[in-house]
């Protein structure tokens, strides 16, 4: 059945209802069948083309899902709204809600959760923590938009930071695919080559600078040596002249001549 995502809510609130049991406690939810199936290909397949038992009973269990993320899903289903997280810990339920969106093939939910998570990191000027990245990696495929968002954010954090935090260093050494994905994330930036430092050119510049410093030092030493050489004869000449003008007893010869 084709998705009818553009249909207004009131057209999807039919009398037919379905019973959904969530989590280990079997929390019971009664939802509008038409609305649920219009938003999700996954549930449409279950209730419209599923087994005869499901079609008659209109019940379905989700024992592996948590209550709070599902409650958020129901809120989104009827209002198209997702509460903004106030703290980093609030992201845990959002990530579970996102995974529900991917599993149940709900494009709108995936998009809205993605925008909410992106806005949180942008407004708080923070980056995804390692445990968040690892959790998404363990539960998504390589082309997952959420995985790409987190990897791209981490790539920026590492590229602009001073060094690599110890826990990230350890994680990258253990998870080669994560390291590769971060590099691919950087390549996706399509940076201007002129804005990226080229170590080859920097090394050449340093070598030239080193040679110039050596040349300047040699030139300065040469000038000092030349200056010393010029001063020595002048001092010797003055001493010789003084010697000629005095006798052995230290008397000035000119004065002696005038006395005679």
C-alpha positions in Angstrom: 0.0 0.0 0.0 1.3 3.4 -0.9 2.1 5.8 1.9 -0.4 8.7 2.4 1.8 10.9 4.4 0.3 14.1 3.0 -3.2 13.3 4.1 -4.5 15.4 7.0 -4.8 13.8 10.4 -8.6 13.9 10.6 -8.9 11.8 7.5 -6.8 9.1 9.1 -8.7 8.8 12.4 -11.0 5.9 11.4 -13.0 3.8 13.7 -10.8 0.8 13.2 -8.2 0.5 16.0 -5.2 -1.7 16.7 -3.7 -2.9 19.9 0.0 -2.6 20.4 1.8 -4.2 23.3 5.2 -2.6 24.1 8.2 -3.8 26.2 8.7 -6.5 28.7 5.7 -5.2 30.7 3.4 -5.3 27.7 2.3 -1.7 28.0 -1.0 -1.5 26.0 -1.5 1.1 23.4 -4.7 1.5 21.3 -4.0 3.4 18.1 -5.9 4.3 14.9 -5.1 1.6 12.4 -5.4 3.9 9.3 -3.1 6.5 10.8 -0.5 4.1 11.9 -0.4 2.2 8.5 -0.5 5.5 6.5 2.7 6.6 8.3 4.5 3.3 8.4 5.1 0.7 5.7 6.2 -1.7 8.4 2.8 -1.6 10.2 0.9 -1.4 6.9 2.5 -4.7 5.9 1.6 -6.2 9.3 -2.0 -5.2 9.4 -2.9 -5.1 5.7 -0.9 -7.9 4.3 0.1 -9.9 7.4 -1.1 -13.2 8.7 -4.8 -13.8 9.0 -4.5 -13.8 12.8 -3.1 -10.3 12.8 -5.7 -9.1 10.4 -8.5 -10.4 12.6 -7.2 -9.6 16.0 -5.5 -6.3 15.1 -2.9 -6.8 17.8 0.8 -6.7 17.6 3.6 -7.0 20.2 6.9 -5.1 20.4 8.6 -6.8 23.3 12.1 -5.5 22.4 11.2 -1.9 22.4 11.1 0.5 25.4 8.1 2.3 26.7 9.4 5.9 26.7 10.6 6.0 23.1 7.3 4.4 22.0 5.4 7.1 24.0 7.4 9.7 22.1 6.5 7.9 18.9 2.8 8.1 19.7 3.1 11.8 20.4 4.8 12.3 17.1 2.2 10.1 15.3 -0.7 12.3 16.4 1.0 15.7 16.6 4.1 15.5 14.3 6.0 17.0 17.2 9.2 15.9 19.0 10.1 17.4 22.4 13.5 19.1 22.3 16.1 17.6 24.6 17.2 19.8 27.5 20.3 17.7 28.5 22.6 15.3 26.8 21.1 12.4 28.7 17.7 13.1 26.9 19.3 12.0 23.7 19.1 8.4 24.7 15.4 8.2 24.1 15.7 10.2 20.9 18.2 7.8 19.5 15.9 4.9 20.3 13.0 6.8 18.7 15.2 7.3 15.6 15.9 3.6 15.4 12.2 2.9 15.5 11.8 5.2 12.6 14.4 3.3 10.5 13.0 -0.1 11.5 9.4 0.9 10.9 10.2 2.7 7.6 8.8 6.1 8.7 10.7 8.7 6.7 9.1 11.6 8.4 10.0 10.4 11.9 13.6 9.8 10.8 13.9 13.3 9.4 12.3 15.0 12.4 14.5 13.2 15.0 17.6 13.9 12.9 16.8 17.6 12.8 16.1 17.6 16.6 19.5 15.9 17.4 21.3 18.2 15.0 19.7 21.3 16.6 20.7 20.1 20.1 24.4 19.7 19.2 24.4 23.0 17.3 22.7 25.1 20.0 24.8 23.6 22.8 28.0 23.8 20.8 28.9 20.2 21.7 29.7 17.1 19.8 28.5 13.5 20.0 30.0 11.4 22.8 31.7 8.1 22.1 29.0 6.0 23.6 26.3 7.6 21.4 28.4 7.0 18.3 29.1 3.4 19.3 25.4 2.8 20.0 24.3 4.1 16.6 27.1 2.1 14.9 25.8 -1.1 16.5 22.3 -0.5 15.4 22.4 1.1 11.9 23.8 0.5 8.5 26.6 2.5 6.8 24.1 4.6 4.9 22.1 5.6 8.0 21.6 9.4 8.1 22.1 9.5 11.8 25.4 7.6 11.6 26.6 10.0 8.9 25.6 13.0 11.1 27.5 11.7 14.1 30.6 10.7 12.2 30.7 14.0 10.4 30.4 15.9 13.7 33.2 13.8 15.3 35.4 14.4 12.2 35.0 18.2 12.7 35.7 17.8 16.5 38.9 15.9 15.9 40.0 18.1 13.0 39.7 21.3 15.0 40.7 20.1 18.4 44.1 20.0 20.1 45.1 16.3 19.9 42.8 13.3 20.3 41.1 12.5 23.6 42.3 9.3 25.1 39.0 7.5 24.9 38.6 8.4 21.2 42.2 7.4 20.5 41.5 3.9 22.0 38.2 3.6 20.2 39.7 4.5 16.8 42.5 2.0 17.3 40.0 -0.8 18.0 37.4 0.2 15.4 39.1 0.6 12.1 35.9 1.2 10.3 35.0 4.2 12.4 38.4 5.7 11.7 37.9 5.1 7.9 34.4 6.7 8.1 35.8 9.8 9.8 38.4 10.2 7.0 35.6 9.7 4.4 33.6 12.3 6.4 36.5 14.8 6.0 36.8 14.1 2.3 33.1 14.9 1.9 33.8 18.5 2.9 35.4 19.1 -0.5 37.9 21.6 1.0 39.7 24.1 -1.1 43.3 22.7 -1.5 44.7 26.1 -0.8 43.1 26.1 2.7 44.6 22.8 3.7 48.2 22.8 5.0 50.6 20.9 2.8 53.3 19.3 4.9 55.6 19.0 1.9 55.6 22.8 1.4 56.0 23.5 5.0 59.1 21.2 5.3 60.6 23.0 2.3 59.9 26.4 3.9 61.5 25.3 7.1 64.6 24.1 5.3 64.9 27.4 3.5 64.5 29.3 6.7 67.2 27.2 8.4 69.6 27.9 5.6 68.9 31.6 5.8 69.5 31.6 9.5 72.9 29.9 9.0 73.8 32.4 6.3 72.9 35.3 8.5 74.9 33.9 11.4 78.0 33.4 9.1 77.6 36.9 7.7 77.5 38.4 11.2 80.5 36.5 12.3 82.4 37.7 9.2 81.5 41.3 9.8 82.7 41.1 13.4 86.0 39.5 12.4 86.6 42.2 9.7 85.8 44.9 12.2 88.4 43.5 14.7 91.0 43.3 12.0 90.6 46.9 11.1 91.0 48.1 14.7 94.2 46.2 15.5 96.6 48.1 13.1 95.3 51.5 14.3 96.1 50.7 17.9 99.6 49.5 16.9 100.3 52.7 15.0 99.2 54.9 17.9 101.5 52.9 20.2 104.5 53.2 17.8 103.9 57.0 17.5 103.9 57.4 21.2 107.1 55.4 21.5 108.9 57.7 19.0 107.8 60.8 20.9 109.3 59.6 24.3 112.8 58.7 25.4 113.7 55.7 27.4 112.9 57.5 30.7 109.5 58.4 29.5 110.3 62.1 28.7 108.8 63.7 25.6 111.5 64.1 23.0 110.0 67.2 21.5 110.1 68.9 24.9 113.8 67.8 25.3 114.7 69.3 21.9 113.1 72.6 22.8 115.1 72.7 26.1 118.4 72.3 24.2 
